[in-house]
Amino acid sequence: MLRQWWLDSLTPSANVAMLAIIASFNAVWGYPLVGILSALTALMVIALIGNRWFRPRLRLSLRMPAMVSAGNVADAVLDVENIGGAPCFDVRVDAVKLPSSWRIVSAERNIREMSPGASTTCRLRIRLDQRGEFTLPTLHFQSTFPFQLFRTNASSDQDGVIVVSPGRTHFQTAEIAQWLFAAGVQRGGYRVGQSLQYAGSREYNRGDAVRRWDYAAWARLGRPTLREFDHPSNGNLTIVVDTFLVGPSRTRDDDDFEYRLSIAATIIESLRMVPCTVHLLVPQPSGIQSIRAEHQDQAKLLRPLAVAKGVLEDNSRDELNNSSTWQELTSQINPEDPLICIFATLDSNRKRLIDSFKQQGTTLRLIESNGDEKPAALVAQHD
């Protein structure tokens, strides 16, 4: 207990002062150095009382983005409020118990003084290198006032999670965008070869867009009139991500599996400005995870990729590669919707799935990401 208190409460300067106090007893000559002993003892006592008297009573909260892509830096804001009745000085605030894949790039941690009821902010920049869903780190603060001899410590656990989606890759999203446009998935609200249908005219209301005036009706009625058109409905897109690990090399499989998730995340992010409904299918050990969301709901689409798990062939009791799983996958895909398949390789089950949809006339894009002799930035594409 005493040893732990000593380690937690005394700074290196206090340890030096304690050694000086011991030396001032002058045990060799038998006469203590009374002046030095008294001064150092008084300094330590005053520092201990002052440190406990001005113990900070702070309310801490951490603000971070709800979702960040792996490999990027997240800006974290620490809100600090002094809820005690006394001012606090020389306070250092930090985030502790960080996951091993997190690294603090830069930080503003030190607060010189805060009056009662005052509030301030500290900023951290944290690099997140691994995908997943993480709880927010614990916040810790300490004060070494006065004299930097003793410190008081306290921690504050934070509620909430942050989702780290797969890192983006140098994937040819421009080609995918052209393919989506040609496949009938809308871009900017229009399908290829589809025109807007005139629905009628109505009187202008304050705040309406004025790009389509109906001048004939305006002249006839004497009031500003607008023409209205029926916009075509958004297109649909299905994305299948292969999460099965194949091949003898576990390391290569892990890299290739992460690469497939990165391809899927890159494609989903590129759909941000493509009005469509995305149906994402991610096979998992517990079953096929099916997510349907609008293109702008990036968090809902990217979270399953952030927490996805690869399954080894010899550990797959569900038999992710057996025919029943692929039949279930087939039953959840609408053959009328454009389909993007991100596969590790083409075995018999995967070829059977591709052939069945080709026979039904499905507009299909196959992305094969087998890691053999392929640099990380390249991927073979097949129409």
matplotlib code that plots the C-alpha trace (Angstrom):
import matplotlib.pyplot as plt

x = [0.0, 2.7, 4.9, 2.0, 1.2, 4.8, 5.0, 1.7, 2.1, 5.8, 7.4, 11.1, 11.8, 10.3, 12.4, 15.5, 14.3, 13.8, 17.3, 18.6, 16.6, 18.1, 21.6, 21.0, 20.9, 24.6, 24.8, 28.5, 29.6, 26.8, 25.5, 22.5, 22.5, 19.5, 19.1, 18.9, 16.8, 14.3, 14.0, 13.5, 11.1, 9.0, 9.0, 7.8, 5.0, 3.8, 3.9, 1.9, -0.8, -1.0, -1.3, -4.2, -5.9, -5.9, -6.8, -8.6, -12.2, -12.8, -15.5, -14.0, -15.7, -14.2, -15.5, -14.3, -15.8, -18.2, -16.4, -12.8, -11.1, -8.1, -4.8, -6.2, -5.8, -8.8, -9.1, -10.2, -11.4, -11.2, -13.7, -12.5, -14.7, -13.6, -16.6, -14.7, -14.8, -11.1, -8.9, -6.6, -3.1, -0.6, -3.1, -2.1, -5.0, -4.4, -6.1, -4.9, -5.6, -5.5, -5.7, -2.4, -3.2, -3.8, -0.9, -1.1, 0.4, 0.1, -1.5, -2.3, -2.5, -1.4, -3.6, -1.8, -4.8, -8.6, -10.8, -13.9, -16.6, -14.3, -14.0, -11.5, -10.6, -7.6, -6.9, -5.4, -4.7, -4.8, -3.8, -5.9, -4.2, -6.6, -10.2, -12.8, -15.2, -13.5, -14.7, -13.6, -10.3, -10.3, -9.3, -6.7, -5.6, -3.0, -1.9, 1.6, 0.9, 2.7, 6.5, 6.1, 6.8, 3.5, 0.8, -2.9, -4.4, -7.9, -9.5, -12.8, -14.2, -16.0, -19.1, -19.5, -17.7, -15.8, -16.0, -12.8, -13.7, -11.3, -8.6, -9.2, -7.1, -6.0, -8.9, -10.1, -13.3, -13.6, -14.1, -16.7, -18.5, -18.7, -19.9, -22.6, -23.7, -24.0, -25.6, -28.6, -27.6, -28.4, -25.8, -27.1, -30.7, -30.9, -30.6, -28.9, -31.2, -34.1, -35.8, -37.9, -41.7, -43.8, -46.2, -48.0, -47.7, -48.2, -48.1, -44.7, -44.1, -41.4, -38.2, -39.0, -36.2, -36.8, -35.0, -38.2, -40.6, -43.9, -44.0, -47.2, -49.1, -47.6, -48.8, -52.3, -52.8, -50.9, -49.0, -45.5, -45.9, -43.4, -43.4, -43.0, -41.4, -41.5, -37.9, -37.1, -36.6, -33.1, -31.4, -30.4, -27.0, -25.9, -22.4, -21.2, -17.9, -16.2, -15.0, -13.7, -10.0, -8.5, -5.0, -2.2, -0.6, -2.5, -0.5, -1.3, -4.9, -5.2, -3.7, -5.9, -9.0, -8.2, -7.7, -11.1, -12.7, -10.7, -12.0, -15.6, -15.1, -13.6, -16.5, -19.1, -17.4, -17.4, -21.2, -21.7, -22.7, -24.6, -28.3, -29.0, -30.0, -27.1, -27.6, -24.5, -24.0, -21.2, -21.0, -20.0, -19.6, -23.1, -24.7, -24.9, -25.1, -27.5, -27.6, -29.7, -29.3, -29.3, -26.1, -25.6, -25.9, -22.2, -22.0, -24.6, -22.9, -19.3, -19.8, -20.3, -17.0, -15.3, -16.3, -16.2, -14.3, -12.5, -13.2, -10.6, -11.6, -10.7, -12.6, -15.8, -18.4, -21.0, -19.2, -19.1, -17.9, -20.6, -23.5, -26.2, -24.5, -24.1, -27.8, -28.8, -26.6, -28.3, -31.8, -31.0, -29.8, -32.2, -31.1, -32.6, -30.2, -26.6, -24.2, -20.6, -18.9, -15.6, -14.1, -10.8, -10.7, -13.0, -13.7, -16.6, -19.2, -18.3, -18.2, -21.6, -23.0, -21.6, -22.9, -26.3, -26.7, -25.2, -27.8, -30.5, -29.1, -27.8, -25.4, -22.4, -19.0, -16.5, -13.5, -11.0, -8.4, -6.3, -3.1, -0.7, 1.9, -0.3, 0.9, -1.5, -2.6, -3.7, -6.7, -7.8, -11.2, -13.6, -16.9]
y = [0.0, 2.5, 1.5, 2.0, 5.4, 6.4, 5.4, 7.2, 10.3, 11.3, 12.8, 12.3, 15.7, 14.5, 11.4, 13.6, 15.8, 12.7, 11.5, 15.0, 14.8, 11.4, 12.8, 15.9, 13.7, 13.4, 10.1, 9.7, 12.6, 12.3, 15.9, 16.5, 19.5, 21.1, 24.0, 21.9, 19.2, 21.7, 23.5, 20.3, 18.8, 22.1, 22.1, 18.6, 19.1, 22.3, 20.6, 17.7, 19.8, 22.2, 19.3, 17.7, 21.0, 22.0, 18.5, 19.0, 18.1, 17.9, 16.6, 15.1, 14.1, 12.9, 13.7, 11.6, 10.9, 8.0, 6.4, 6.6, 4.6, 2.6, 4.3, 7.8, 10.2, 11.1, 14.4, 13.9, 16.8, 16.6, 18.8, 19.7, 21.5, 22.4, 21.5, 22.0, 25.1, 25.8, 26.7, 24.0, 24.4, 22.5, 19.9, 17.3, 15.5, 12.4, 9.4, 6.1, 2.4, 2.9, -0.1, -1.4, -0.2, 3.4, 5.9, 9.5, 11.7, 15.1, 16.4, 19.4, 18.1, 20.7, 23.2, 25.9, 27.0, 26.8, 28.9, 27.3, 26.6, 27.3, 25.0, 24.4, 21.9, 19.8, 18.2, 14.9, 13.5, 9.8, 7.5, 4.3, 1.6, -1.4, -1.8, -2.8, -1.4, 0.1, 1.6, 5.1, 5.3, 6.2, 9.8, 10.5, 13.7, 14.6, 17.8, 18.4, 21.8, 23.1, 22.7, 19.7, 17.4, 15.5, 14.5, 13.7, 11.3, 10.5, 8.7, 9.0, 6.2, 7.2, 5.8, 5.2, 3.4, 4.4, 2.3, 2.0, 0.9, -0.9, 1.3, 2.6, 1.2, 2.4, 0.8, 1.9, 3.5, 5.6, 2.4, 1.2, 4.5, 4.1, 0.6, 1.6, 4.4, 2.0, -0.7, 1.6, 2.7, 6.4, 9.1, 12.5, 11.3, 10.0, 6.7, 6.1, 7.0, 8.0, 11.3, 13.2, 13.0, 16.2, 15.9, 19.3, 22.9, 24.7, 28.2, 29.4, 29.4, 31.4, 29.3, 27.0, 26.3, 28.6, 26.6, 25.5, 28.4, 27.7, 31.0, 30.2, 29.4, 32.5, 34.8, 33.1, 33.2, 36.3, 34.5, 32.9, 29.2, 26.3, 23.1, 19.9, 16.6, 13.0, 12.0, 8.3, 6.2, 5.4, 2.3, -0.8, -2.3, -5.6, -6.1, -9.6, -9.7, -13.1, -13.5, -17.1, -17.7, -20.0, -21.4, -22.8, -19.5, -17.9, -14.7, -14.3, -15.1, -12.5, -9.8, -10.8, -10.9, -7.4, -6.3, -7.5, -5.6, -2.5, -2.9, -3.1, -0.1, 1.9, 1.1, 1.9, 5.3, 6.0, 5.5, 8.5, 10.7, 7.9, 7.9, 4.2, 1.6, -0.7, -4.3, -5.6, -9.3, -10.4, -14.2, -14.7, -17.8, -17.1, -16.7, -14.3, -10.8, -8.8, -5.0, -2.8, 1.0, 4.1, 5.3, 8.2, 6.0, 5.2, 4.2, 1.5, 0.0, 0.2, -1.1, -4.7, -4.5, -3.0, -6.0, -8.7, -11.9, -14.2, -17.9, -20.6, -23.6, -26.1, -24.1, -23.5, -25.7, -23.8, -24.8, -21.3, -22.9, -25.6, -25.4, -24.7, -21.4, -20.4, -21.3, -19.1, -16.3, -16.7, -16.5, -13.1, -11.6, -10.0, -11.0, -7.8, -5.6, -4.9, -7.2, -6.7, -9.8, -9.4, -12.9, -14.3, -16.9, -18.7, -22.3, -24.4, -22.9, -19.3, -20.1, -21.8, -18.6, -16.4, -18.6, -18.8, -15.0, -14.6, -17.0, -14.8, -11.8, -10.1, -7.2, -8.4, -7.2, -9.7, -8.5, -11.3, -10.4, -13.5, -12.3, -14.5, -12.4, -9.3, -6.0, -4.6, -1.7, -3.9, -6.2, -8.3, -7.3, -9.4, -8.4]
z = [0.0, 1.0, -1.9, -4.3, -2.8, -3.1, -6.8, -7.6, -5.6, -5.6, -8.6, -9.5, -7.9, -4.6, -4.7, -5.0, -2.1, 0.0, -0.7, 0.3, 3.6, 4.4, 3.6, 5.7, 8.9, 8.4, 10.1, 9.4, 11.4, 14.0, 13.6, 11.4, 9.1, 10.8, 8.4, 5.3, 7.0, 8.3, 5.0, 2.9, 5.4, 5.5, 1.7, 1.4, 4.0, 2.4, -1.1, 0.2, 1.9, -1.1, -3.5, -1.5, -0.8, -4.5, -5.7, -9.1, -9.3, -13.0, -15.3, -18.5, -21.7, -25.0, -28.5, -31.4, -34.9, -34.9, -37.8, -39.1, -41.8, -40.8, -41.3, -40.9, -38.0, -35.9, -34.1, -30.5, -28.3, -24.5, -22.8, -19.3, -16.7, -13.2, -10.9, -7.7, -5.4, -5.7, -8.6, -10.0, -11.4, -13.4, -14.7, -17.4, -19.2, -21.3, -22.9, -21.4, -22.0, -25.8, -28.1, -29.3, -32.8, -31.8, -31.7, -30.5, -33.2, -31.4, -28.2, -26.2, -22.7, -20.3, -18.4, -16.4, -14.3, -14.2, -12.0, -10.3, -12.9, -15.8, -18.8, -21.6, -24.3, -25.1, -28.4, -29.4, -32.8, -32.8, -35.7, -35.9, -37.8, -37.4, -38.3, -35.7, -33.1, -30.1, -26.8, -26.2, -24.1, -20.5, -19.6, -16.9, -15.3, -12.7, -11.0, -9.6, -8.0, -6.0, -6.5, -8.8, -5.9, -5.4, -7.8, -7.5, -10.1, -11.2, -14.1, -16.0, -18.1, -21.3, -22.7, -26.4, -29.3, -32.4, -35.5, -37.6, -41.1, -43.5, -45.0, -48.5, -51.3, -54.7, -56.5, -59.9, -58.6, -61.9, -63.8, -61.3, -61.6, -65.4, -65.0, -62.6, -64.9, -67.8, -65.7, -64.9, -61.4, -61.2, -61.0, -60.1, -60.2, -63.8, -65.5, -68.7, -71.6, -69.2, -69.4, -66.8, -67.2, -67.0, -64.1, -64.2, -63.1, -59.8, -58.3, -57.1, -53.3, -51.5, -51.4, -54.4, -56.9, -60.0, -62.7, -64.5, -64.9, -66.8, -68.7, -70.6, -67.4, -65.8, -68.6, -68.6, -64.9, -64.0, -61.2, -61.1, -62.0, -62.0, -64.0, -62.1, -63.3, -61.9, -61.1, -61.7, -58.6, -57.3, -58.7, -56.6, -56.3, -54.6, -53.3, -52.1, -50.1, -49.8, -46.2, -46.6, -46.2, -48.7, -49.4, -47.3, -46.1, -43.2, -43.4, -47.1, -46.5, -43.8, -46.1, -49.0, -46.7, -45.5, -49.0, -50.1, -47.2, -48.3, -51.9, -50.6, -48.4, -51.2, -53.6, -50.9, -50.2, -54.0, -53.9, -51.6, -54.6, -56.5, -55.6, -55.1, -52.6, -51.6, -50.6, -48.8, -48.2, -45.9, -45.1, -41.4, -39.2, -37.7, -41.1, -44.0, -42.8, -45.0, -44.8, -47.0, -46.8, -48.9, -50.5, -48.1, -45.0, -45.0, -41.3, -41.7, -44.7, -43.5, -39.9, -41.0, -42.9, -39.8, -37.6, -40.2, -39.4, -41.8, -41.5, -42.1, -44.1, -41.4, -38.7, -40.7, -39.0, -40.9, -44.1, -45.7, -48.9, -49.2, -51.6, -48.9, -48.0, -51.6, -52.2, -49.3, -50.7, -54.1, -52.6, -51.1, -54.4, -56.8, -60.3, -61.7, -59.7, -60.8, -58.8, -57.7, -56.4, -54.5, -54.4, -53.3, -56.1, -58.4, -57.1, -58.2, -55.9, -56.8, -60.5, -60.1, -58.4, -61.2, -64.0, -62.5, -62.4, -65.9, -67.2, -65.6, -67.4, -64.3, -64.9, -63.0, -62.1, -60.7, -58.7, -58.0, -55.3, -55.1, -53.5, -55.5, -57.2, -57.1, -55.5, -53.0, -55.2, -58.2, -58.7, -61.6, -62.9, -65.1, -66.7]

ax = plt.figure().add_subplot(projection="3d")
ax.plot(x, y, z, "-o")
ax.set_aspect("equal")
plt.show()
